[in-house]
Amino acid sequence: QFAFARVNGDVCLVQISLSASPASKVGTTEVKIFRHEFITIFRLSHSITLSSSDLRILEPIDDEVLKYEEEKETVFLAKELVEQLRRMTDPR
C-alpha cells in the first residue's frame, strides 16, 4: 500500500508493509521511503521500521493512479498526485 505520510516530521511517499513479520514488534511498521527524483518519478531511498508515533498516514494512494516497477524500486505517480504532494510540503 502506497501513501503520502508524515515520517518524523517530513511529508513523503511511502510504501507500507501490510505483512507483519514474526520478528516485528507490536506498534511498529515496516516502511519504504521514496524520494522525488524527476517530475513524476520517485525512487526508493531507504527502508525503515517506525513506531506508530513516528508515522502518520496523510492519504492512501490508489494503485490505479501509480505504476510501481518493483525490480527497479521506482514509482511513477499521476501528475495530480505530484502536485498534491507539492501542496502538502509547500510551507506557504
N, C-alpha and C positions, 0 to 999 in steps of 0.2 A: 504494500500500500504506500503510495507516494502522497506527500502533503507539504504544504508550507507550514513551518513550525518555528517557534521561538526556542532556540537552543542556547542556554547560558546567556540570554540577553540578545542574541543575534537572530534575525529572521533569515531562514534559508530553506532550500529544497531538501527534503529528506525522504528516505525510504525506510519505513518502519518494518521490522521483522515481526510477522504475526505468529511465528512459531517459536515458542519458548523452549529453550534447551533445558535439560535437567540441571545443568550447572548454573543456569541463570538465577539470580537472586530475586526474591519477591520484591516487587516495586521497582524493578529495573527493566529497561527496554533496549534492545539492540537497534542501533540506528546507523544508516549510511548517510553521510553528509555529502551533497553535491555542490560544487562551486560553479558559478556562472562563467562560462568560457567565451561565448560569442553569440550574439543576438538571441537565438532560441536554444542554444546548445549548453548543456550542463554536464560536467564530468565528475566522477567520483573523486572526492577529496580524501576522505578517510571514514573509517567505521569506528563507532564508539558505543559503549554501554552507558546509558544515562539513568539517573534516578528519576522518578516521576516528577520531582520538584524542579528538575533542570530542563524538562521537555514540556512544551505547551503546543498542542496542535492548533493551528490557526484556521486551516482549511484543508480538508482532504481533497485530493485531486483524482478525478475520474480517469481510469485507464484509457478511455476513448479520446482524451484530449492530449495524450502524450505518446511518444514512442520510446521504448526502452530497449537499447541494444546491450543485453546483459554481458555478452562476451567482450565488449569494448567499455563497459561500465559508463555508457553515455545515455543521456536523456535529452530528447527533443520535445520542448513544450510548445503549445499553441501560443501565438504572439499575444493573444489576450491575457494569457496567464503570466507571461513575462512582464507585461505592463502592470498587471495586478501586483506582482511581486515588487516591482519598482515603486509602486504607490505605498506598499507596506513598509518599505525600507527608506523612503524619502523622508528626511527629518522635517520638511516644511509642513 
